[in-house]
Amino acid sequence: MKSNSLRTALAVILLAALTLLLSSPNMLAESKWTPLPIDISPGPVPNKALYGADGMSYKDPSIEVVGGEGRAYDTNYIYLRIKIADASQLRTAPASRFTSQSATLGRSIAKRYNAVAAINGDFFMMDSLSVAIRQGTLYRNRPTGEDVLVIDNQGDFHVLKGPETKEDVEAALAEMEEQGLTAINALTFGPLMVENNECQVPDDEHYKYFSTGAQGYAQRITFSQLGPLDYLVIATEGPDNENSRGMTLHEMAVTTQEVGQQLAENGCVLSYNLDGGSSSTIIVNNAKINAPGAKSRYINDIIYFATLVP
């Protein structure tokens, strides 16, 4: 009798566990999908049928992209919110090689690497100075005093504020390693725009930041983290677009802060400014969707999001 009761109890437990597993797509996804390698290989080809009719969205069990648009400071902007299942889905890729100055349209790079969605990188290959890590490989450690965005193996953002020497960078990376973290990608442009939901760019007509033209009205693009494996990209239109004047750096920081607040309870954890003007690029389904009608510059590299679903 005791043996029969035990078998019955075990059967009930197993049935309950199976029911829970089958009713939870996330649990199935976690058990089925393999992380991508930390190299410059492409991700799986996205399923064309899963792109939304709005041209700004995509969803499968490993990634969700949702787009939107708005207007601030007499300027139109669009945004993407991207949620992924694994940090390896946030990747970088070159136009040719990360050691080459080759450049092409962002959509061409995105197509080659099977990007679900992509944005421009930092143009590091056209300069001899910067901090550049791509897919786990350090290509350059020649800081300029510009803020550096570091993305770790958990997909979390860190901003090195104005490192001046390679020792500054080495110390910051060593501190991350002590915490069990590895720098997978590092980009040099900036500045830091929003930190813990607070705008970091002063409303000061005399404020300057390297070559960003901080006080000019321009197309701009920011890359933000909202939470674990949860990201936000915002790109504005500029003077080349009808009915848009473009934004100053402070206005872009405020806009990023406000959109982050609308989308996530705690707003932007960290937000970083990338190369703007005609370099600013958002690609979904191999098409550039930001600033229609404006010029598109050839770029050296992209940041992109891949699916895990083969």
C-alpha positions in Angstrom: 0.0 0.0 0.0 2.8 2.4 0.9 4.6 1.6 -2.3 1.4 2.3 -4.4 0.8 5.6 -2.6 4.4 6.6 -3.2 4.2 5.8 -6.9 0.9 7.7 -7.1 2.5 10.7 -5.4 5.5 10.7 -7.7 3.2 10.4 -10.8 1.2 13.5 -9.6 4.5 15.5 -9.1 5.8 14.5 -12.5 2.6 15.4 -14.2 2.5 18.8 -12.5 6.1 19.5 -13.5 5.4 18.5 -17.1 2.3 20.7 -17.2 4.2 23.7 -15.9 7.0 23.1 -18.4 4.6 22.9 -21.4 2.7 26.0 -20.2 5.9 28.2 -19.9 7.4 29.3 -23.3 10.3 30.9 -21.5 11.2 27.6 -19.8 11.1 25.8 -23.1 13.2 28.5 -24.7 15.8 28.3 -21.9 16.1 24.6 -22.3 16.1 24.6 -26.1 18.1 27.5 -27.4 21.9 27.5 -27.4 23.8 30.8 -26.8 25.7 32.1 -29.8 29.5 31.9 -29.8 31.5 35.1 -28.8 33.0 35.6 -32.3 32.0 37.4 -35.5 29.9 34.6 -36.8 26.3 35.6 -37.8 23.2 34.5 -35.9 20.5 32.3 -37.3 18.4 33.7 -40.2 15.3 35.5 -38.8 11.9 34.2 -39.8 10.5 36.8 -42.2 7.0 35.9 -41.2 7.6 37.1 -37.7 8.3 40.8 -38.6 5.4 43.1 -37.9 3.4 45.0 -40.6 4.6 48.2 -38.9 8.1 47.6 -40.2 9.5 48.1 -36.7 8.7 44.9 -34.8 9.7 41.2 -34.5 9.0 38.5 -32.0 10.1 34.9 -31.6 10.7 32.9 -28.4 14.2 34.4 -28.0 13.8 38.0 -29.0 11.1 40.7 -29.0 11.5 44.0 -30.9 8.8 46.7 -30.5 9.0 50.1 -32.2 7.4 53.5 -31.6 7.7 57.1 -32.6 7.2 60.5 -31.1 8.1 64.2 -31.3 10.1 66.5 -29.1 11.9 69.8 -29.6 10.3 70.3 -33.0 11.8 67.0 -34.1 10.5 63.6 -35.0 12.1 60.5 -33.5 11.7 56.7 -33.5 12.6 54.1 -31.0 13.1 50.4 -30.6 12.8 48.4 -27.4 14.6 45.1 -27.7 14.4 42.2 -25.2 16.5 39.2 -25.6 16.8 35.8 -23.9 20.6 35.6 -23.8 23.4 38.2 -23.7 25.1 36.5 -26.7 22.4 37.9 -28.9 23.7 41.4 -28.5 26.6 41.4 -31.0 28.8 43.6 -33.2 30.0 43.1 -36.8 32.2 44.9 -39.3 31.7 46.0 -42.9 34.6 43.7 -43.8 37.0 43.1 -40.9 37.6 44.9 -37.6 41.1 45.6 -38.8 40.0 47.2 -42.1 38.7 50.6 -42.9 36.1 49.2 -45.3 32.7 50.8 -45.1 29.3 50.1 -46.6 25.6 50.8 -45.9 24.5 49.5 -42.5 21.7 47.4 -44.0 24.3 45.5 -46.1 26.2 44.5 -42.9 23.0 43.7 -41.1 21.9 41.4 -43.9 25.2 39.6 -44.0 25.0 38.9 -40.2 21.3 38.0 -40.1 20.5 40.8 -37.8 16.9 41.0 -36.5 17.6 44.7 -35.8 20.8 46.7 -35.9 22.3 50.2 -35.3 25.5 52.0 -36.3 28.6 51.5 -34.2 31.3 54.0 -33.4 33.5 54.3 -36.6 36.5 53.2 -34.6 38.3 51.8 -37.6 38.7 55.2 -39.2 40.8 56.5 -36.3 44.0 55.5 -34.6 42.7 56.5 -31.1 39.9 55.0 -29.0 39.1 52.0 -26.8 37.7 49.2 -29.0 36.7 45.7 -28.0 34.6 43.6 -30.4 33.1 40.2 -29.7 35.6 39.6 -26.9 38.7 40.8 -28.8 40.7 43.9 -27.8 41.6 45.8 -30.9 42.7 49.1 -29.4 43.4 50.6 -26.0 44.3 54.2 -26.8 41.8 56.3 -24.8 41.1 59.9 -25.6 39.3 61.1 -22.6 35.9 60.3 -24.2 33.5 58.2 -22.3 33.7 54.5 -23.2 30.7 52.1 -23.3 31.6 48.6 -22.2 29.1 45.7 -22.6 29.8 42.7 -20.5 29.1 39.0 -20.8 25.8 39.4 -19.0 24.7 42.0 -21.5 25.0 44.8 -18.9 26.3 48.3 -19.7 29.2 50.0 -17.9 30.5 53.5 -18.8 34.1 54.4 -18.2 34.0 58.1 -17.6 36.7 59.9 -19.5 39.6 57.5 -19.2 42.9 59.2 -20.2 45.4 56.4 -20.2 45.5 52.7 -21.1 46.1 52.0 -17.4 42.8 53.7 -16.6 41.1 51.2 -19.0 43.1 48.2 -17.8 42.1 49.0 -14.1 38.4 49.3 -15.0 38.5 46.0 -16.9 40.4 44.3 -14.1 37.8 45.5 -11.6 35.1 43.9 -13.8 37.0 40.7 -14.0 37.2 40.6 -10.2 33.4 40.6 -10.2 33.3 37.7 -12.6 32.5 39.8 -15.6 34.2 39.9 -19.0 34.1 42.8 -21.5 32.6 41.6 -24.7 32.3 44.9 -26.6 33.6 48.4 -25.9 32.8 51.5 -28.0 34.2 55.0 -27.9 32.0 57.9 -28.7 29.7 59.3 -26.0 29.0 61.0 -23.8 27.1 59.2 -21.1 23.6 60.6 -21.5 21.5 59.1 -18.7 22.5 57.2 -15.6 20.0 55.7 -13.2 17.2 57.7 -14.8 19.1 61.1 -14.4 20.1 63.2 -17.3 23.9 63.6 -17.4 24.3 66.3 -20.1 24.1 69.8 -18.7 21.7 72.4 -20.0 24.6 74.8 -20.7 25.1 76.7 -23.9 28.9 76.5 -23.4 28.9 72.7 -22.9 31.1 70.9 -25.4 32.0 67.2 -25.9 34.7 66.4 -28.4 33.3 66.3 -32.0 29.6 65.8 -31.2 28.6 69.4 -32.0 26.8 69.5 -28.6 24.9 72.7 -29.3 24.1 72.0 -32.9 20.7 70.8 -34.1 21.4 67.4 -35.6 20.3 63.8 -36.1 21.3 61.9 -33.0 21.1 58.3 -31.7 21.3 56.8 -28.3 21.7 53.3 -27.0 20.4 52.5 -23.6 19.9 49.7 -21.1 16.5 49.6 -19.4 17.1 46.4 -17.4 18.5 42.9 -17.6 18.7 42.0 -21.4 16.3 44.9 -22.1 17.5 47.7 -24.4 16.3 50.9 -26.0 17.5 52.7 -29.2 16.3 56.2 -30.1 17.1 58.0 -33.3 16.0 61.5 -34.2 15.5 63.2 -37.5 17.5 66.3 -38.4 17.6 69.4 -40.6 17.6 67.2 -43.7 14.1 66.0 -42.8 11.0 68.1 -43.4 9.4 69.5 -40.2 12.4 68.4 -38.0 15.1 70.7 -36.8 17.2 68.1 -34.9 18.3 68.2 -31.3 21.2 69.5 -29.2 23.0 66.9 -27.1 21.1 68.0 -24.0 17.8 67.8 -25.7 18.6 64.3 -26.9 19.6 63.2 -23.4 16.3 64.6 -22.0 14.3 62.9 -24.7 16.1 59.6 -24.0 15.4 60.0 -20.3 11.7 60.7 -20.9 11.1 57.8 -23.3 12.9 55.4 -20.9 10.6 56.5 -18.1 7.6 55.8 -20.3 8.7 52.3 -21.1 10.3 51.0 -17.9 9.5 51.6 -14.3 13.1 52.7 -13.4 13.8 54.4 -16.7 17.3 54.1 -18.3 19.9 52.4 -16.2 22.6 53.8 -18.6 22.3 55.6 -21.9 25.2 56.3 -24.3 25.4 58.6 -27.3 26.6 57.1 -30.6 27.8 58.6 -33.9 25.0 60.8 -35.2 24.3 62.9 -38.3 24.0 60.8 -41.4 25.8 57.9 -39.7 22.8 57.4 -37.3 21.2 54.2 -38.5 18.4 51.9 -37.3 17.8 48.8 -39.4 14.9 46.3 -39.1 14.4 43.5 -41.6 17.4 44.7 -43.6 15.8 48.2 -44.1 16.9 51.5 -42.7 13.9 52.9 -40.9 15.1 56.1 -39.3 15.2 59.6 -40.8 13.5 58.8 -44.2 14.8 61.0 -47.0 18.0 62.0 -45.2 21.4 61.0 -46.4 22.8 57.7 -45.4 26.6 57.4 -44.7 28.6 54.3 -45.3 29.6 52.9 -41.9 32.4 50.6 -40.7 30.5 48.5 -38.1 27.1 47.8 -36.5 25.7 46.7 -33.2 23.0 44.1 -33.8 20.6 41.8 -32.2 20.3 38.2 -33.4 17.7 35.5 -32.8 18.6 32.1 -31.2 15.9 30.3 -33.1 17.4 28.3 -36.1 
